[in-house]
């Protein structure tokens, strides 16, 4: 028994070290700039009021890996340098993303985010909505400090796109159709849109050409799609402690993701299609979700989703091959792209 525990601990330490090495490589070209970003971001969430400051401190504690601002900083450095406009744009975008998560938790009635109690769970929906509005307004304030109309416009468009994606997802739950086309529309407007905006804004803040900005934007889009498909695959495995959500959680929320969509459309299994409709109507049981998870695995859903991930990875790779000249930034962006597709949580 002790040898089994020891082996598991060794694997855990090895995986942790590998992960830390990868993240260190990703951050290496922008370590100083990232530290400046973190200071500016934390300062943006400072406030004198008791309740508001308490909630803002709660939000600060779930910072995550900073993957999106890292992408902005890397793109700026790839095409020139990280300027004050870059930093304020990065803070603005990260604050917009933060506000959207606070509001999403209210919409989804979620109790936790990244293993920490959500704002609405620790306080209530009124506090969560109002604090989300405050964070959103602070995002707009910081993006105005860029004095760049194109960046302000892009952030405003991102806010609209994220809301559009949420509404599309809600309306899709009520639709009988189960298609990959709608799945991609949703993830492009939710997850991919964030990475897309990060890459484009980073390039724009460094005065990149229109061609370079467009190439960066597409890199971000493909990267974001890879990120979301990987996230969706996690939901088909028992790793709640590592990933932060139980198996089948997406289906419990009425969402059908790529592995099950493929399995349903390739087999046309009427019993499973009926269960899928129950998923959409939020009437499915835990046992039925487990049955659908097994069905997706047994009918090639995971393998198909992984193939599609690698297709989008190849699309993103063309940007690194054609538009990244600096060796350290190339290594960093390559590690970033590979990390997104190979990550374990």
C-alpha positions as CSV (number, residue, x, y, z in Angstrom):
1,X,0.0,0.0,0.0
2,X,2.8,2.4,0.9
3,X,4.5,1.8,-2.4
4,X,1.3,2.7,-4.3
5,X,1.0,6.0,-2.3
6,X,4.7,6.7,-3.0
7,X,4.3,6.0,-6.7
8,X,1.2,8.4,-6.9
9,X,3.1,11.1,-5.0
10,X,6.1,10.8,-7.3
11,X,3.8,11.1,-10.4
12,X,2.1,14.1,-8.8
13,X,5.4,15.9,-8.0
14,X,6.7,15.1,-11.5
15,X,3.5,16.5,-13.2
16,X,3.7,19.6,-11.0
17,X,7.3,20.2,-11.8
18,X,6.6,19.7,-15.5
19,X,3.7,22.2,-15.3
20,X,5.8,24.7,-13.5
21,X,8.6,24.4,-16.0
22,X,6.2,25.0,-18.9
23,X,4.6,28.0,-17.2
24,X,8.0,29.4,-16.4
25,X,9.0,29.0,-20.1
26,X,5.8,30.8,-21.2
27,X,6.4,33.7,-18.9
28,X,10.2,34.0,-19.4
29,X,10.3,36.8,-22.1
30,X,7.8,39.0,-20.1
31,X,8.6,38.3,-16.5
32,X,9.1,42.0,-15.6
33,X,6.1,43.2,-17.7
34,X,3.8,40.5,-16.1
35,X,4.8,41.6,-12.6
36,X,3.9,45.2,-13.6
37,X,0.6,43.9,-14.9
38,X,-0.3,42.1,-11.7
39,X,0.5,45.3,-9.6
40,X,-1.7,47.4,-11.9
41,X,-4.5,44.8,-11.9
42,X,-4.6,44.5,-8.1
43,X,-4.5,48.2,-7.7
44,X,-7.5,48.5,-10.1
45,X,-9.5,46.3,-7.6
46,X,-8.6,48.4,-4.5
47,X,-11.4,50.3,-2.8
48,X,-12.0,52.0,0.5
49,X,-15.6,50.8,1.1
50,X,-15.9,47.8,3.5
51,X,-18.2,45.4,1.6
52,X,-17.0,46.3,-1.9
53,X,-13.4,45.9,-0.8
54,X,-14.1,42.6,0.8
55,X,-15.8,41.2,-2.3
56,X,-13.0,42.6,-4.5
57,X,-10.4,40.9,-2.3
58,X,-12.4,37.7,-2.7
59,X,-12.1,38.1,-6.5
60,X,-8.4,38.9,-6.4
61,X,-7.7,35.5,-4.6
62,X,-8.9,33.5,-7.7
63,X,-6.4,35.1,-10.1
64,X,-5.6,31.9,-12.0
65,X,-2.6,31.5,-14.3
66,X,-3.1,34.9,-16.1
67,X,-3.0,33.1,-19.4
68,X,-5.0,35.8,-21.3
69,X,-2.9,38.9,-20.1
70,X,0.2,36.8,-20.8
71,X,-1.0,36.4,-24.4
72,X,-1.5,40.2,-24.7
73,X,2.0,40.9,-23.4
74,X,3.7,38.3,-25.6
75,X,1.9,39.6,-28.7
76,X,2.9,43.2,-28.0
77,X,6.5,42.1,-27.4
78,X,6.5,40.0,-30.6
79,X,5.6,43.0,-32.7
80,X,7.4,45.7,-30.8
81,X,7.3,46.4,-27.1
82,X,5.0,46.3,-24.0
83,X,3.8,49.9,-23.5
84,X,1.6,51.6,-21.0
85,X,-1.2,51.2,-23.5
86,X,-0.5,47.4,-23.6
87,X,-0.7,47.2,-19.8
88,X,-4.0,49.2,-19.5
89,X,-5.5,47.2,-22.3
90,X,-4.5,43.9,-20.6
91,X,-6.0,45.1,-17.3
92,X,-9.1,46.2,-19.1
93,X,-9.6,42.9,-20.8
94,X,-8.9,40.9,-17.7
95,X,-11.3,43.0,-15.7
96,X,-14.0,42.5,-18.4
97,X,-13.4,38.8,-18.3
98,X,-13.6,38.8,-14.5
99,X,-16.9,40.7,-14.5
100,X,-18.3,38.3,-17.1
101,X,-17.4,35.3,-14.8
102,X,-19.1,37.0,-11.8
103,X,-22.2,37.6,-13.8
104,X,-22.1,34.0,-15.4
105,X,-22.0,32.5,-11.9
106,X,-25.3,34.3,-11.1
107,X,-26.9,33.2,-14.4
108,X,-25.7,29.6,-13.9
109,X,-26.5,29.6,-10.1
110,X,-23.0,28.3,-9.6
111,X,-21.6,27.8,-6.1
112,X,-17.9,27.7,-6.9
113,X,-15.4,29.0,-9.4
114,X,-11.8,27.5,-9.6
115,X,-12.4,25.6,-6.4
116,X,-13.4,28.8,-4.5
117,X,-16.9,29.9,-3.5
118,X,-18.5,32.2,-6.1
119,X,-19.4,35.7,-5.2
120,X,-23.1,35.0,-5.4
121,X,-22.7,32.0,-3.1
122,X,-20.7,33.8,-0.4
123,X,-22.8,36.9,-0.6
124,X,-25.9,37.0,-2.8
125,X,-27.1,37.7,-6.4
126,X,-27.6,41.4,-5.8
127,X,-24.1,41.9,-4.5
128,X,-22.6,39.8,-7.3
129,X,-24.4,41.7,-10.1
130,X,-23.5,45.1,-8.6
131,X,-19.8,44.1,-8.0
132,X,-19.7,42.7,-11.6
133,X,-21.0,46.0,-12.9
134,X,-18.3,47.8,-10.8
135,X,-15.5,45.6,-12.2
136,X,-16.9,46.1,-15.8
137,X,-16.9,49.9,-15.4
138,X,-13.3,49.7,-14.1
139,X,-12.4,47.7,-17.2
140,X,-13.8,50.5,-19.4
141,X,-11.9,53.1,-17.4
142,X,-8.6,51.3,-17.9
143,X,-9.1,50.7,-21.6
144,X,-9.7,54.4,-22.0
145,X,-6.2,55.1,-20.7
146,X,-4.8,53.4,-23.8
147,X,-6.0,56.5,-25.8
148,X,-6.4,54.1,-28.7
149,X,-9.8,54.1,-30.4
150,X,-9.2,50.7,-32.0
151,X,-8.5,49.0,-28.7
152,X,-11.5,50.6,-27.0
153,X,-13.7,49.5,-29.9
154,X,-12.3,45.9,-29.8
155,X,-13.0,45.6,-26.0
156,X,-16.5,46.9,-26.5
157,X,-17.1,44.4,-29.3
158,X,-15.7,41.7,-27.0
159,X,-18.3,42.5,-24.3
160,X,-21.1,42.3,-26.9
161,X,-19.7,39.0,-28.3
162,X,-19.5,37.4,-24.8
163,X,-23.1,38.3,-24.0
164,X,-24.2,37.1,-27.5
165,X,-22.5,33.8,-26.8
166,X,-24.2,33.4,-23.4
167,X,-27.6,34.2,-25.0
168,X,-26.9,31.8,-27.9
169,X,-26.1,29.0,-25.4
170,X,-29.3,29.6,-23.5
171,X,-31.4,29.6,-26.7
172,X,-29.6,26.5,-27.9
173,X,-30.6,24.6,-24.7
174,X,-34.3,25.2,-25.8
175,X,-33.6,24.0,-29.4
176,X,-34.1,20.4,-30.5
177,X,-31.2,20.7,-33.0
178,X,-27.9,19.0,-32.0
179,X,-25.1,20.2,-34.4
180,X,-21.4,20.9,-34.4
181,X,-22.1,24.1,-36.2
182,X,-24.0,25.6,-33.2
183,X,-21.4,24.2,-30.8
184,X,-18.6,26.0,-32.6
185,X,-20.6,29.2,-32.8
186,X,-21.1,29.2,-29.0
187,X,-17.4,28.5,-28.1
188,X,-16.2,31.0,-30.7
189,X,-18.4,33.7,-29.1
190,X,-17.5,32.7,-25.5
191,X,-14.0,31.3,-25.0
192,X,-12.4,31.9,-28.4
193,X,-13.4,35.5,-28.5
194,X,-11.4,36.3,-25.4
195,X,-8.2,34.8,-26.8
196,X,-8.9,36.4,-30.2
197,X,-9.2,39.8,-28.6
198,X,-6.1,39.3,-26.4
199,X,-3.9,38.5,-29.4
200,X,-5.3,41.3,-31.6
201,X,-5.1,43.9,-28.9
202,X,-1.6,42.9,-28.0
203,X,-0.5,43.3,-31.6
204,X,-2.4,46.6,-32.0
205,X,-0.9,48.1,-28.9
206,X,2.6,47.6,-30.5
207,X,1.4,49.3,-33.8
208,X,1.5,46.1,-35.8
209,X,0.3,46.2,-39.4
210,X,-3.3,45.2,-40.3
211,X,-2.0,42.0,-41.8
212,X,-0.1,41.2,-38.6
213,X,-3.1,42.0,-36.4
214,X,-5.3,39.8,-38.4
215,X,-2.8,36.9,-38.3
216,X,-2.6,37.4,-34.5
217,X,-6.4,37.5,-34.2
218,X,-6.8,34.2,-36.0
219,X,-4.0,32.6,-33.8
220,X,-6.0,33.7,-30.7
221,X,-9.2,32.3,-32.2
222,X,-7.8,28.9,-33.0
223,X,-6.0,28.8,-29.6
224,X,-9.3,29.6,-27.8
225,X,-11.1,26.8,-29.7
226,X,-8.4,24.3,-28.6
227,X,-8.7,25.6,-25.0
228,X,-12.5,25.0,-24.9
229,X,-12.5,21.6,-26.6
230,X,-9.8,20.5,-24.1
231,X,-12.0,21.9,-21.3
232,X,-15.0,20.0,-22.6
233,X,-13.1,16.7,-22.8
234,X,-12.2,17.0,-19.1
235,X,-15.9,16.8,-18.3
236,X,-15.9,13.2,-19.4
237,X,-13.5,12.0,-16.7
238,X,-13.5,11.5,-12.9
239,X,-11.1,14.2,-11.8
240,X,-13.1,16.7,-9.7
241,X,-10.3,17.3,-7.3
242,X,-7.9,18.3,-10.1
243,X,-10.2,19.9,-12.6
244,X,-12.7,21.6,-10.2
245,X,-15.9,20.2,-11.6
246,X,-17.5,16.7,-11.4
247,X,-17.9,14.4,-14.5
248,X,-20.9,15.3,-16.6
249,X,-21.3,18.8,-15.1
250,X,-21.8,20.3,-18.5
251,X,-24.8,18.0,-19.2
252,X,-26.2,18.7,-15.7
253,X,-26.3,22.4,-16.8
254,X,-28.1,21.5,-20.1
255,X,-25.0,21.7,-22.3
256,X,-24.0,19.2,-25.0
257,X,-20.3,19.4,-26.0
258,X,-18.3,18.0,-28.9
259,X,-17.7,14.4,-27.7
260,X,-21.4,13.6,-27.2
261,X,-22.5,15.6,-30.2
262,X,-20.2,13.5,-32.4
263,X,-21.4,10.2,-30.8
264,X,-25.0,11.2,-31.3
265,X,-24.8,12.3,-34.9
266,X,-22.6,9.4,-36.0
267,X,-24.7,6.7,-34.5
268,X,-28.2,8.2,-34.7
269,X,-29.1,6.2,-31.6
270,X,-32.7,7.2,-30.8
271,X,-32.5,6.3,-27.1
272,X,-29.5,8.5,-26.6
273,X,-31.0,11.3,-28.7
274,X,-34.0,11.2,-26.3
275,X,-31.6,11.4,-23.3
276,X,-29.9,14.4,-25.1
277,X,-33.2,16.2,-25.3
278,X,-33.7,15.5,-21.6
279,X,-30.2,17.1,-21.0
280,X,-31.3,20.2,-22.8
281,X,-34.6,20.5,-20.8
282,X,-32.6,20.0,-17.6
283,X,-34.7,16.9,-16.7
284,X,-31.9,14.3,-16.9
285,X,-30.9,12.2,-13.9
286,X,-27.4,11.5,-12.6
287,X,-27.6,7.9,-13.9
288,X,-28.6,9.1,-17.3
289,X,-25.7,11.5,-17.5
290,X,-23.3,8.7,-16.6
291,X,-24.9,6.6,-19.3
292,X,-24.3,9.4,-21.9
293,X,-20.7,10.0,-20.8
294,X,-20.1,6.3,-21.3
295,X,-21.9,6.4,-24.7
296,X,-19.7,9.3,-25.9
297,X,-16.5,7.4,-24.9
298,X,-17.6,4.1,-26.4
299,X,-18.5,5.7,-29.8
300,X,-15.4,7.7,-30.5
301,X,-16.5,11.0,-29.1
302,X,-13.2,11.7,-27.2
303,X,-11.0,10.6,-30.1
304,X,-13.0,12.8,-32.5
305,X,-12.8,15.8,-30.2
306,X,-9.0,15.3,-29.8
307,X,-8.6,15.2,-33.6
308,X,-10.4,18.4,-34.0
309,X,-8.2,20.0,-31.3
310,X,-5.1,19.1,-33.2
311,X,-6.6,20.5,-36.4
312,X,-7.0,23.9,-34.8
313,X,-3.6,23.5,-33.1
314,X,-2.1,23.2,-36.7
315,X,-4.0,26.3,-37.8
316,X,-2.5,28.2,-34.8
317,X,1.0,26.8,-35.5
318,X,1.1,28.6,-38.8
319,X,1.2,32.0,-37.0
320,X,4.2,31.0,-34.9
321,X,6.0,29.7,-38.0
322,X,5.3,32.8,-40.1
323,X,5.1,35.8,-37.8
324,X,7.3,35.1,-34.7
325,X,11.0,35.9,-35.3
326,X,12.5,36.2,-31.8
327,X,13.7,32.9,-30.5
328,X,12.6,33.5,-26.9
329,X,9.1,34.6,-27.9
330,X,8.8,31.7,-30.3
331,X,9.7,29.3,-27.6
332,X,7.2,31.0,-25.3
333,X,4.3,31.0,-27.7
334,X,5.1,27.4,-28.7
335,X,5.0,26.3,-25.1
336,X,1.8,28.3,-24.6
337,X,0.0,26.6,-27.6
338,X,1.3,23.1,-26.6
339,X,0.3,23.7,-22.9
340,X,-3.3,24.6,-23.9
341,X,-3.7,21.3,-25.8
342,X,-1.8,19.1,-23.4
343,X,-2.8,20.5,-20.0
344,X,-4.4,18.2,-17.4
345,X,-6.7,20.7,-15.8
